[in-house]
């Protein structure tokens, strides 16, 4: 199961792991907004910076190879369809690079941010908004982020088990139905285990939690992102 690590949090002593989750969310939103309007040169700069960040974060690319095939297919599809629609290599390359930046942002924030920490940071902010139960919303986000990686885990477990049993089906529709059914059943089992674990810990979604502090790391990270986006916008 070493490959099923994509979109999983890994505790490390890096600048991204030390930063407050809200700082990382704000930086990600800023990057995603800016890359919608900058030139190809700016996109290349942002993507290069994000690739450097993945190196600093020590993302295990070798263990992501199975899941990255899906993103590679999407990237190729975007490149081809954009070129056919615009007949422009620049526009197609810009769309391709833009999606690469989005994927890298997602990998970085998922790898460096624990769902519990994100809920602790969001809850206090959302609670100040009238008519919104901030801690309940934050807990829902936490549970959603905890469940999403299960899809990759369940898929890999079912596919690996079918290969180990040398299970083959000449009917493509029957094979697909069997695969989806196995994944769905395993997801239900994992969801039940999570539910029992939360119940055993007396999990209360509305209970306030201690918020995470902001440090110099947050100032440094947001400053670097701001400078990067300004330079990328000028190119």
N, C-alpha and C positions, 0 to 999 in steps of 0.2 A: 504493500500500500504506500510505498515511498513516493509515488508519482502524484498522489491525490493531495497536493498541498496548495494548489492555486486558490487564491482568495481566502486563505487561512492566515490567522494572525500568528506571527512568530516573535516571541519576546527577545529583544536584542538591545545592546547598548549603543544605539545609533541616534543621530540627531532627530530623525523622524519619529523614532519610538519615544524619545524624550519629550517631544513637542505635544502641546495640548491638542486633543482631537479637533476642537473647534478651529484652531489655527490651520490644521491640515485641511479641514473641510472648506474653509474660506479660501485657502490657497488653491485648492482644486477647482472650486467654482470660478475663481478669477481666471485661472488658466483656460478652462473650458469656454468661458465667455470671450476671452481675447483671441483665441485661435480661430474663432469663427470669422474674423474680419482682417487678419494680418496676411501678408504676402507669403509666398512659398519660402523665401529666404528666412522670414521670421519663424515659420513653422519648423524649418530645418533646425534653427537655433534652439527652439523650445524642445523639440524631440531629442536633440543631442544632449541638452541639459537634463532631461528626464532619464535618458539612458545612463548618464553619469550618476544620477541619483539611484538608479537601480543597482549600479555597481557598488556604490557606497552602502546601500541597504543589503547588499549581498543576496539578491534574489536567486534562488536555485533554478536557473533556467533549464538545466538538464532534467529536473524532476517535473517541470511544467510541460514537457514536450507533448504529452498526450492531449491535454486540454488546449494547448496553443494551436493545434491543428485546426480547431474550429475557427479561431480568430484569423489564422492564415487564409482559410477559405473565404471568410468574410472580407478580408483585405483585398484578396484577388478579385472578388466579385465587385467590390466598390471601385477598384481601379479600372476594370473592364467597362462596367456600366457607365461610369463617369466619362470615360473617353468616348464611348459610343454616343453619349448624349451631347457632349460639348465639342468633340473632335479637337480637343486641346490636351496636349501632354502636360502642360502646366496645371490646368484645372484638375486633371486626373491625379497628378502627383500631389497636389494640395489636399484633395479629398483623402487620398491614401495616408498622407502624413498626419492629417488632422485626426483620423481614426486611430492611428498609432499612438498619438499623444493621449487620447482619451483612454485607451487600453492601459498605457503605462501609468497614468494617474490612478486608475482603478486598482491596478496591481500594487502600487506603492502604498496607497491609503489602506487597503485591505491587509497588507503584510505588516504594517506598522501600527495598526489601531485595533485594540481589543474592543469588541462590541460593548462590554461593560463600561469601559472608559468613555466611549462615545455617549452612552446613555447618561452617565454621570455628568458629562459636560453639557449635553443638550437639555437635560431635565430642568436644571435651574433657570436656563434662558427661556425655555418654552413656558415654564410655570408663571412667568411674569406677564404673558400675553393673556388678555381677558378672554374668558369663556373657553380656554384651552386647558385641559388637564395635562400639564407639561410632563410630569413624571410617568404618566400612563402612556403618552405618546412616545416618550423616550424608551420606555420598556418595550413597546411594540417594535420600534426600530431595532433595538438590541436583539430581540427574538428573531426578527426577520433576517438580520445579518448572521445570526448563529445557524439558522436553518439553511440558508442558501448554499454554503459549502457542502452540506449533506448531499446535494444533488450530484455533485462531482464524485463524492465518495461512493454513493450508492451505484452510480453508473459504472464506475471502475470495478467495484466489487462484483456486480452482476456479470459484466463482460468477462472478467477474469475467471469467474466460476464456470461460465459457459465454455470458455476455451479449455479449462482444465478437464471438463467432462467430455470434451470433443463433441459438443452438442452442435448439430447442424440441421438446418431445415431448408429443404429445397424450395419451399414456398416463401418468397420474400415477405409477403404480407403476414403470413403466420409467424415468421421469424421476428418481424418488427413488433407484432402484437405481443409475442411472448417476452421480448426484451423489455418493452414498456411496462408490461404487467409485473415483471420481476422487479424492475426499478421502483415502481409505485408501491409495491408491497414492502420492499425494504425501507423505503422512505417512511411509510406508516409505522414500521417497527422502530425506526430511529426517532421519529417524532414522539412516539409513546414513551420511549426511554427518556427523552428530554423532559417530557411532561412529568413523569414520575420523579425525576431528579429535582425539578423545580418545586414540586409539591413537598418533597422530603426536606428541602431547604427552606420551606415556608416562604416562598417567593411571593412578594406583594408588589405588583406593578405601580401602585400609587404611593409607595413608601419613598420619601425623600432620601437621597444619598449624599454623602460628602462630595463636593465638587472638586475637580482637579485644579490646581493653581496654574497661573501663567508664569513663565520664567524667561530668562534672557534668550533661551533657545527659540521661543516663539517669536521674539523680536527679530532674531537673526534669520530664521526661516522665512518669515513674511517679507523681510527686507530683501533677501535674495530673490524671492519670487517676483517682488515688485520691480526690482532692477531688471530682471530677465524679461519681464513682459514689456517694460518701457523700451528696452533695446530692440526687442523683437518687433515692436510696433513701428519703430523708426526704419528698420531695414526694408 
